[in-house]
Amino acid sequence: MERRHFLSVLGSGAAMAGLAACGGSSGDGSSDAGGGSGGGGGGDVDGGLITIIVNDPSNPYWKTEGDVAAAKAEELGYTTTVGAHKGDANTENTLVDTAISNQSVALIMDPANADGSIGTIQKADQAGIPVFLINAEINETGIAKAQLVSNNAQGAALGAQEWVERMGEEGTYVELFGLPSDNNAQTRSNGFTTTISQYPDLEKVGEEVADWDRTKGHDKAQSLLQAHPDINGLISGNDEMALGAIAAFKEAGALEGIVVGGFDGSPDAVEAIKSGELAYTVLQPVAQFAELVIEMADDLLRNGTEPEQEKQALDCILVTEENVDKMTAPFTYTE
């Protein structure tokens, strides 16, 4: 599917975890990449270092985000360094300090905290490094050149409607909520509630925060099942938590009677759909926007062209057993 089919514009509201070596960078965060003075923005940059900071590459979603962005940047003639903050704003701050000292020409970042990352991004901007955010937003505009995210409200509505139909519009259920410091967690939960609340015979009996993590998803789902052994469904803010819940339900011999829905479109979720354990996932087109953000940065650096809108969202795709074979690569859907 062509990238333009995903893009829609949002309103303006809305280390050191280890630096993994990509291109000309070393594992300790120092770069042997030449060229590139920070200052990105006037069409006079020819190559240089692009620093990419993701959350946690042990999660396939964030690993794909970093890998695809780095590959695209290197294809366009840049060197790259990929770092991981693992949700810690202090680690993120240290990684940005390194990006500044290494004279990065651009910074691509999946922010650790909607509020706590603002000062760090301001620091990079003041150092003359253009910042492009992907996957998660901050509660401020006018600092980053662009904030690219999945259309989480649209995706949540897609997933919740499918989940309601699989539930037969009735029953009791629980929810696994993502990382509270990430605005995406609340947006998805609100989207689930908006859809599900239209069906009075669906009753939510429990909710737990599992921080996007599979192990926590397992443990929290286990506790929820013990407290509510007769539940019919679980709706999850991401695939990792959903897959953890599936493991817990299987251990208890209860999975057959529970509808589980995910969100992300991860490779493991795709396999769980094929096996009949996961009802669906909502694909976030991370592979597309990881490429798109590099193209935006390159356009700014080489041509001085600023993105037309700062906050942009790419629509999600519902993936079920009916179209799962169109998942042709990690987080990639091909018509």
Buried (B, 14 or more C-beta within 10 A) or exposed (E): EEBEEBBEEBEEEBBBBBBBBBBBBEEEBEBEBEEBEBBBBEEEBEBBBBBBBBBBBEBBBBBBBBBBBBBBBBEBEBBBBBBBBBBBBEBBBBBBBBBBEBBBBBBBBBBBBBEBBBEBBBBBBEBBBBBBBBBBBBEBEEBBBBBBBBBBBBBBBBBBBBBBEBBEEEBBBBBBBBBEBBBBBBBBBEBBBEBBEEBEEBEBEBBBBBBBBBEBBBBBBBBBBEEBEEBBBBBBBBBBBBBBBBBBBEEBEBBEEBBBBBBBBBBBBBBBBEEEBBBBBBBBBBBBBBBBBBEBBBBBBBEEEBBEEBBBBBBBBBBEEEBBEBBEEBBBBEE
